[in-house]
Amino acid sequence: RRQRLVGPNGSTLKAIELLTKCYVLVQGQTVSVMGTHKGIKVVQRLVEDCMKNIHPVYHIKELMIKRELEKDPALVEENWERFLPQFKKRNVQRKARRAAIKKKSKSLFPPEQTPRKEDLLLESGEYFVTEEQKQMKKAKEVLEKREMRTAERKRERQQAFEPSAENSAKKRHAGTAESAGSAESASRDSISAIAERLQVRTKKGAKKSAGGAAHLL
């Protein structure tokens, strides 16, 4: 930033002094200014923008354009924004905030030593077990697991053959429906048989009455 203000062979600093009519001194991280109130305000804005990563050349160009516009009497009362360059970034990239690092709680005493494999074997009592006993134990565990698996498979097979509650309910419902249908069909058959008998009797009665009338004649 300091090198930008000074420029190559102090050319940028000299241009700022000529345009603002102020004496500017850059030493270390300090910028000293002497001059008119208006010129000091311009230099202050220029230095602050330089710290915000805006090059002083843009401000120098703007000051040169303003000096040329001041000479024209027709543009004294007009707005000069259309003549000035627009160099300020609207979407300024800001540094992302770092996540706050939580401080670890430090204790006065060192952490407890983690137990070794031998210590764990001593606690469980497996340290003094011989190799044959270990193999027998493993074989026993394998047999137990196998028996458990066979029992589970057997239980699953038995469940497949057992009728479920829904199937039994459906069968009962179907049985009741069939019985009701058979009862209805039987009642219909009995009614039709009674009707046929009545028709036969009426026909016989009609024949007898006709025969008696003919005999009388």
C-alpha positions as CSV (number, residue, x, y, z in Angstrom):
1,R,0.0,0.0,0.0
2,R,2.8,2.4,0.8
3,Q,4.5,1.7,-2.5
4,R,1.3,2.4,-4.3
5,L,1.0,5.9,-2.7
6,V,4.6,6.7,-3.5
7,G,4.7,5.2,-7.0
8,P,7.8,4.7,-9.2
9,N,10.4,7.4,-8.4
10,G,7.7,9.2,-6.3
11,S,5.6,10.1,-9.4
12,T,2.3,9.2,-7.8
13,L,3.0,11.2,-4.7
14,K,4.1,14.2,-6.8
15,A,0.9,14.0,-8.9
16,I,-1.2,14.0,-5.7
17,E,0.6,17.0,-4.4
18,L,0.1,19.0,-7.6
19,L,-3.7,18.1,-7.9
20,T,-4.6,18.7,-4.2
21,K,-2.2,21.6,-3.6
22,C,-1.0,19.9,-0.4
23,Y,2.3,18.7,0.9
24,V,2.2,14.9,1.5
25,L,4.9,12.9,3.3
26,V,4.8,9.1,3.6
27,Q,7.1,7.7,6.3
28,G,6.7,4.1,7.5
29,Q,3.0,3.5,8.2
30,T,2.2,7.2,8.6
31,V,1.0,9.7,6.0
32,S,1.4,13.4,6.9
33,V,-0.5,16.1,5.0
34,M,-0.2,19.9,5.0
35,G,-2.5,22.2,2.9
36,T,-6.0,23.6,2.5
37,H,-9.0,22.0,4.2
38,K,-10.5,20.8,0.9
39,G,-7.2,19.3,-0.2
40,I,-6.6,17.5,3.1
41,K,-10.1,15.9,2.8
42,V,-9.3,14.7,-0.7
43,V,-5.9,13.2,0.4
44,Q,-7.6,11.5,3.4
45,R,-10.2,9.8,1.1
46,L,-7.4,8.8,-1.3
47,V,-5.3,7.2,1.4
48,E,-8.3,5.4,3.0
49,D,-9.3,4.0,-0.4
50,C,-5.7,2.9,-1.0
51,M,-5.9,0.9,2.3
52,K,-9.1,-0.7,0.9
53,N,-7.2,-2.0,-2.1
54,I,-8.2,0.9,-4.5
55,H,-5.3,2.2,-6.5
56,P,-4.5,6.0,-6.2
57,V,-4.3,6.3,-10.0
58,Y,-8.1,6.2,-10.2
59,H,-8.4,9.1,-7.8
60,I,-5.7,11.0,-9.8
61,K,-7.7,10.5,-13.0
62,E,-10.8,11.7,-11.3
63,L,-9.1,14.9,-10.0
64,M,-7.7,15.6,-13.5
65,I,-11.2,15.3,-15.0
66,K,-12.6,17.7,-12.3
67,R,-9.9,20.2,-13.0
68,E,-10.7,20.2,-16.7
69,L,-14.5,20.5,-16.0
70,E,-13.9,23.5,-13.7
71,K,-12.5,25.4,-16.7
72,D,-15.7,25.1,-18.6
73,P,-18.3,27.7,-17.4
74,A,-21.2,25.9,-19.1
75,L,-20.7,22.9,-16.8
76,V,-20.4,24.8,-13.5
77,E,-24.0,24.1,-12.3
78,E,-24.3,20.6,-13.8
79,N,-23.7,17.3,-12.2
80,W,-20.3,15.8,-13.0
81,E,-21.1,12.2,-12.1
82,R,-21.5,11.2,-15.8
83,F,-18.0,12.4,-16.6
84,L,-16.3,10.7,-13.6
85,P,-15.0,7.1,-13.8
86,Q,-16.9,4.5,-11.7
87,F,-14.1,2.4,-10.2
88,K,-15.4,1.4,-6.8
89,K,-16.3,-2.3,-6.4
90,R,-19.9,-2.8,-5.3
91,N,-19.5,-6.4,-4.2
92,V,-16.4,-6.2,-2.0
93,Q,-15.1,-9.6,-1.0
94,R,-14.8,-9.7,2.7
95,K,-12.7,-12.2,4.7
96,A,-14.7,-15.0,6.2
97,R,-14.7,-15.1,10.0
98,R,-12.7,-17.9,11.4
99,A,-14.6,-20.2,13.7
100,A,-13.8,-19.7,17.3
101,I,-11.5,-22.4,18.6
102,K,-12.6,-23.8,21.9
103,K,-9.8,-24.0,24.4
104,K,-9.2,-27.5,25.7
105,S,-9.5,-27.9,29.4
106,K,-6.0,-28.6,30.7
107,S,-5.7,-30.6,33.9
108,L,-2.8,-30.5,36.3
109,F,-2.3,-34.3,36.2
110,P,-1.4,-36.3,33.2
111,P,-4.1,-38.6,31.6
112,E,-4.4,-42.2,32.9
113,Q,-2.4,-44.8,31.1
114,T,-4.4,-47.0,28.8
115,P,-4.3,-50.7,29.7
116,R,-2.2,-53.0,27.6
117,K,-3.4,-56.2,25.9
118,E,-1.7,-58.3,28.6
119,D,-3.4,-56.3,31.4
120,L,-6.8,-56.9,29.8
121,L,-6.1,-60.6,29.5
122,L,-5.0,-60.8,33.2
123,E,-8.2,-59.1,34.3
124,S,-10.4,-61.5,32.3
125,G,-8.3,-64.5,33.4
126,E,-7.4,-65.6,29.8
127,Y,-3.7,-64.9,30.2
128,F,-3.0,-68.3,31.9
129,V,-5.3,-70.3,29.5
130,T,-3.5,-72.8,27.3
131,E,-3.8,-73.0,23.5
132,E,-5.9,-76.2,23.7
133,Q,-8.4,-74.6,26.1
134,K,-8.7,-71.5,23.8
135,Q,-9.4,-73.8,20.8
136,M,-12.0,-75.8,22.8
137,K,-13.7,-72.5,23.9
138,K,-13.8,-71.3,20.2
139,A,-15.2,-74.6,19.1
140,K,-17.9,-74.5,21.8
141,E,-18.9,-71.0,20.8
142,V,-19.1,-72.1,17.1
143,L,-21.4,-75.0,18.1
144,E,-23.6,-72.8,20.2
145,K,-24.0,-70.3,17.3
146,R,-24.8,-73.2,14.9
147,E,-27.5,-74.6,17.3
148,M,-29.1,-71.2,17.6
149,R,-29.2,-70.8,13.8
150,T,-30.7,-74.2,13.3
151,A,-33.4,-73.5,16.0
152,E,-34.3,-70.2,14.3
153,R,-34.6,-71.9,10.9
154,K,-36.7,-74.6,12.4
155,R,-39.0,-72.1,14.0
156,E,-39.3,-70.2,10.7
157,R,-40.3,-73.4,8.9
158,Q,-42.9,-74.2,11.5
159,Q,-44.4,-70.7,11.2
160,A,-44.7,-71.2,7.4
161,F,-47.0,-74.3,7.9
162,E,-49.1,-72.7,10.7
163,P,-52.2,-71.0,9.5
164,S,-52.3,-67.3,10.2
165,A,-55.2,-65.5,11.9
166,E,-56.2,-63.7,8.7
167,N,-56.4,-66.9,6.7
168,S,-58.5,-68.7,9.3
169,A,-60.9,-65.7,9.5
170,K,-61.2,-65.7,5.7
171,K,-61.9,-69.5,5.7
172,R,-64.6,-69.1,8.4
173,H,-66.2,-66.3,6.5
174,A,-66.2,-68.4,3.3
175,G,-67.7,-71.3,5.2
176,T,-70.6,-69.2,6.6
177,A,-71.2,-67.8,3.1
178,E,-71.4,-71.3,1.6
179,S,-73.7,-72.5,4.3
180,A,-76.0,-69.5,3.8
181,G,-76.0,-70.1,0.1
182,S,-76.9,-73.8,0.5
183,A,-79.7,-73.0,2.9
184,E,-81.1,-70.4,0.4
185,S,-80.9,-72.9,-2.5
186,A,-82.6,-75.6,-0.3
187,S,-85.4,-73.3,0.7
188,R,-85.9,-72.3,-3.0
189,D,-86.1,-76.0,-4.0
190,S,-88.7,-76.8,-1.3
191,I,-90.9,-73.8,-2.3
192,S,-90.8,-74.9,-6.0
193,A,-91.7,-78.5,-5.0
194,I,-94.7,-77.3,-2.9
195,A,-95.9,-75.1,-5.8
196,E,-95.7,-78.1,-8.2
197,R,-97.8,-80.3,-5.8
198,L,-100.4,-77.6,-5.5
199,Q,-100.7,-77.4,-9.3
200,V,-101.1,-81.1,-9.6
201,R,-103.8,-81.2,-7.0
202,T,-105.7,-78.4,-8.6
203,K,-105.5,-80.1,-12.0
204,K,-106.9,-83.4,-10.5
205,G,-109.7,-81.6,-8.7
206,A,-110.7,-79.8,-12.0
207,K,-110.8,-83.2,-13.8
208,K,-113.0,-84.8,-11.2
209,S,-115.5,-82.0,-11.2
210,A,-115.6,-82.1,-15.0
211,G,-116.2,-85.9,-15.0
212,G,-119.1,-85.6,-12.4
213,A,-120.9,-83.0,-14.5
214,A,-120.7,-85.2,-17.6
215,H,-122.2,-88.2,-15.7
216,L,-125.2,-86.1,-14.6
217,L,-125.9,-85.0,-18.1
